[in-house]
Amino acid sequence: MRESGEMYLETILVLSLRQSAVRAIDIVDEMKFSKASVSRAMPQLRRGGYIDVDGDNHITLTEKGRAIAEKIYERHQVLTKMLMAVGVDEATAAADACKIEHDISDVTFEAVKAHMKKRG
């Protein structure tokens, strides 16, 4: 999966934690992407088996999509906390974590996570 797909799945997860139903317009508003970009991405995610869209156009993650979204979201949270722990302000830490979360290896992330857990 490409970084853009991971970002969409993570956004759908975050929105679903905040509200009862997620629609394409919610993704547009959250990600600040054009309606056309989101409209092109949703069928691709659906064909890939990452999301379902019901008759009311509510978007939900499939098990496969949720697994990826939760992995990326966990990375985002841990990396943001790690960057803040070394003195980066929250907004910058969150923005940088968003860039790193897609490229960091599983081995390195697990080491960072273990280090942060030891620190409390």
C-alpha positions as CSV (number, residue, x, y, z in Angstrom):
1,M,0.0,0.0,0.0
2,R,1.2,3.5,-0.8
3,E,1.6,6.3,1.7
4,S,-1.5,8.1,0.4
5,G,-3.7,5.0,1.0
6,E,-2.3,4.6,4.5
7,M,-3.1,8.3,5.1
8,Y,-6.7,7.8,4.0
9,L,-7.1,4.7,6.2
10,E,-5.6,6.5,9.2
11,T,-7.9,9.4,8.6
12,I,-11.0,7.2,8.4
13,L,-10.0,5.5,11.7
14,V,-9.5,8.9,13.5
15,L,-12.8,10.2,12.2
16,S,-14.6,7.0,13.2
17,L,-13.2,7.5,16.7
18,R,-14.7,11.0,16.9
19,Q,-18.0,10.6,15.2
20,S,-20.6,7.9,14.5
21,A,-20.4,8.0,10.7
22,V,-17.7,8.9,8.2
23,R,-18.5,10.3,4.8
24,A,-16.2,11.3,1.9
25,I,-16.8,15.0,2.7
26,D,-15.5,14.4,6.3
27,I,-12.3,13.1,4.8
28,V,-12.1,16.1,2.5
29,D,-12.5,18.4,5.5
30,E,-10.0,16.5,7.7
31,M,-7.3,16.0,5.1
32,K,-7.7,19.3,3.3
33,F,-7.8,17.4,0.0
34,S,-10.0,18.2,-3.0
35,K,-13.3,16.4,-3.4
36,A,-12.0,15.0,-6.6
37,S,-9.0,13.4,-5.0
38,V,-11.1,11.8,-2.3
39,S,-13.6,10.7,-4.9
40,R,-10.9,8.9,-6.9
41,A,-9.3,7.3,-3.8
42,M,-12.4,5.8,-2.2
43,P,-13.2,3.3,-5.1
44,Q,-9.6,2.2,-5.1
45,L,-9.7,1.5,-1.4
46,R,-13.0,-0.3,-1.8
47,R,-11.6,-2.5,-4.6
48,G,-8.6,-3.3,-2.5
49,G,-10.8,-4.5,0.3
50,Y,-9.8,-1.8,2.7
51,I,-13.1,0.0,3.1
52,D,-16.9,-0.6,2.8
53,V,-19.4,2.0,1.7
54,D,-23.0,1.5,2.6
55,G,-26.2,2.8,0.9
56,D,-26.0,6.0,2.9
57,N,-22.4,6.6,1.7
58,H,-21.0,5.9,5.1
59,I,-17.4,4.6,5.0
60,T,-16.2,1.9,7.3
61,L,-12.9,0.1,7.5
62,T,-12.8,-3.6,6.7
63,E,-10.7,-5.8,9.0
64,K,-7.8,-5.5,6.5
65,G,-8.1,-1.7,6.4
66,R,-8.4,-1.4,10.1
67,A,-5.2,-3.3,10.7
68,I,-3.3,-0.9,8.5
69,A,-5.0,2.1,9.9
70,E,-4.3,1.1,13.5
71,K,-0.6,0.3,12.7
72,I,-0.1,3.8,11.1
73,Y,-2.1,5.5,13.9
74,E,0.0,3.9,16.6
75,R,3.2,4.9,14.8
76,H,1.9,8.5,14.6
77,Q,1.1,8.6,18.3
78,V,4.4,7.0,19.5
79,L,6.6,9.1,17.1
80,T,4.8,12.3,18.1
81,K,5.4,11.6,21.8
82,M,9.1,10.7,21.1
83,L,9.7,13.9,19.2
84,M,8.0,16.0,21.9
85,A,10.1,14.2,24.5
86,V,13.3,15.5,22.9
87,G,11.9,19.1,22.8
88,V,10.0,19.4,19.6
89,D,6.7,21.4,19.9
90,E,3.5,19.4,19.5
91,A,2.5,20.8,16.1
92,T,5.9,20.2,14.5
93,A,6.2,16.8,16.2
94,A,2.8,15.7,14.8
95,A,3.6,16.9,11.3
96,D,7.0,15.2,11.3
97,A,5.6,12.0,12.8
98,C,3.2,12.0,9.9
99,K,6.1,11.9,7.4
100,I,8.1,9.4,9.3
101,E,5.3,6.9,10.1
102,H,5.1,5.7,6.6
103,D,8.8,5.0,6.0
104,I,10.2,3.8,9.3
105,S,11.0,0.1,9.4
106,D,9.1,-2.3,11.7
107,V,12.4,-3.0,13.5
108,T,13.2,0.6,14.2
109,F,9.7,1.4,15.2
110,E,9.6,-1.4,17.7
111,A,12.9,-0.2,19.2
112,V,11.5,3.3,19.5
113,K,8.3,2.0,21.0
114,A,10.2,-0.1,23.6
115,H,12.4,2.9,24.5
116,M,9.4,5.1,25.0
117,K,7.7,2.5,27.1
118,K,10.8,2.3,29.4
119,R,10.7,6.1,29.8
120,G,7.1,5.9,30.9
